Amino acid sequence: MPGQLANGEVVDVWARGQPVAWTLPSKAARGGRWRSFPMASEAEGASSEELSRVYGYFCHEWNRGRARPGDDGACVMGKSGAGEVASGVANDTDPGRRLVRLKAYMLRAPLEDVSMVTKRHLHTQVCP
């Protein structure tokens, strides 16, 4: 899920800051219920307001410093009471690293040839 930072850098928000790759991943960047998220988010009847709330979570997650490379997504409380990422990376205060927008895509490929990846745009989210 490519996201543009305030400094112009583009990162994969879904994979917590890895470079954007348009190939099918060899393993899921997020486990558990997150794996079904792209299909669930495009369910029939979802309003644009509902989609904005759902995808807005990724803006919040990134901008709170909980989605950086190497992060497992866990948040722990530090001595100051401020949220810190379990990997030891504190919340990022660099305004250039703020996520300003993201685009969600569904990647598809036939089982016979996974190199034939197509992408379908699901949603564009402007971050507050």
C-alpha positions in Angstrom: 0.0 0.0 0.0 2.1 2.9 -1.2 2.0 6.0 1.0 3.5 9.4 0.4 5.4 11.1 3.3 5.5 14.8 3.7 9.1 14.8 2.5 8.0 13.2 -0.8 9.3 9.7 0.0 7.1 6.8 -1.0 6.9 3.8 1.4 4.8 0.6 1.7 2.5 1.4 4.6 1.1 -2.1 4.7 4.6 -3.6 5.0 5.5 -0.9 7.6 7.9 1.2 5.6 9.5 -1.3 3.3 10.1 -0.2 -0.3 7.0 -0.6 -2.5 7.0 -3.8 -4.6 4.4 -4.7 -7.2 5.1 -8.5 -7.0 3.1 -11.0 -4.9 4.8 -11.2 -1.5 6.4 -14.5 -0.5 4.9 -14.1 3.0 2.3 -11.8 4.4 3.6 -8.5 5.8 0.8 -8.6 8.4 -0.6 -11.8 10.0 -3.9 -12.8 11.5 -7.0 -11.0 10.6 -5.0 -8.4 8.7 -4.6 -10.9 5.8 -8.3 -10.7 5.0 -8.4 -6.9 5.3 -8.2 -6.0 1.6 -11.1 -8.3 0.7 -13.2 -7.1 3.7 -12.6 -3.5 3.0 -14.1 -3.7 -0.4 -17.3 -5.4 0.8 -20.5 -4.4 -1.0 -22.3 -1.5 0.6 -19.2 0.2 2.2 -19.7 3.9 2.1 -16.9 6.3 1.3 -17.1 7.5 4.9 -16.7 3.9 6.2 -13.7 3.3 3.9 -12.1 6.6 5.0 -12.4 5.5 8.7 -10.9 2.1 7.9 -8.0 3.3 5.8 -7.6 6.3 8.1 -6.3 3.8 10.7 -3.1 3.3 8.6 -2.6 7.1 8.7 -3.0 7.1 12.5 -0.8 4.0 12.9 2.1 5.5 10.9 1.8 9.0 12.2 1.8 7.7 15.8 5.1 6.0 15.1 3.8 2.4 15.3 4.5 1.3 11.7 8.2 1.6 11.0 10.5 -0.8 9.3 11.2 -3.8 11.5 8.3 -3.0 13.8 6.1 -5.9 14.8 3.2 -3.5 15.4 3.2 -3.8 19.2 3.1 -0.7 21.2 4.4 -0.5 24.8 4.3 2.3 27.3 7.5 4.0 28.2 8.5 5.6 31.4 7.0 8.9 30.3 3.7 7.2 29.4 4.2 8.0 25.7 3.7 5.2 23.3 6.9 3.6 22.0 7.3 0.9 19.5 8.3 -2.5 21.0 11.3 -2.7 18.7 12.7 0.4 20.5 11.9 3.0 17.9 10.3 5.9 19.6 7.4 7.8 18.0 8.8 9.8 15.0 8.7 13.6 15.5 10.3 14.4 12.2 7.5 16.3 10.3 8.9 15.1 7.0 8.2 11.5 8.0 4.4 12.2 8.4 2.2 10.2 6.2 0.1 12.5 4.0 -1.7 10.1 1.7 -1.9 6.4 0.8 -3.4 4.4 -2.0 -4.7 0.9 -1.4 -4.5 -1.7 -4.2 -5.4 -5.4 -4.5 -2.7 -7.5 -6.2 -3.9 -10.5 -8.2 -2.2 -13.2 -10.2 -3.3 -16.5 -11.8 -2.0 -19.5 -9.9 -0.4 -20.8 -13.1 1.9 -17.8 -13.4 2.3 -15.6 -10.4 4.6 -13.3 -12.3 1.5 -12.0 -14.2 0.5 -9.6 -11.4 -2.3 -7.1 -11.9 -3.3 -4.4 -9.5 -6.7 -2.9 -8.8 -7.1 0.4 -7.0 -9.3 0.1 -4.0 -9.1 3.5 -2.2 -7.1 6.7 -1.9 -6.9 8.1 1.6 -5.7 11.6 2.5 -4.4 11.7 6.0 -5.4 14.4 8.5 
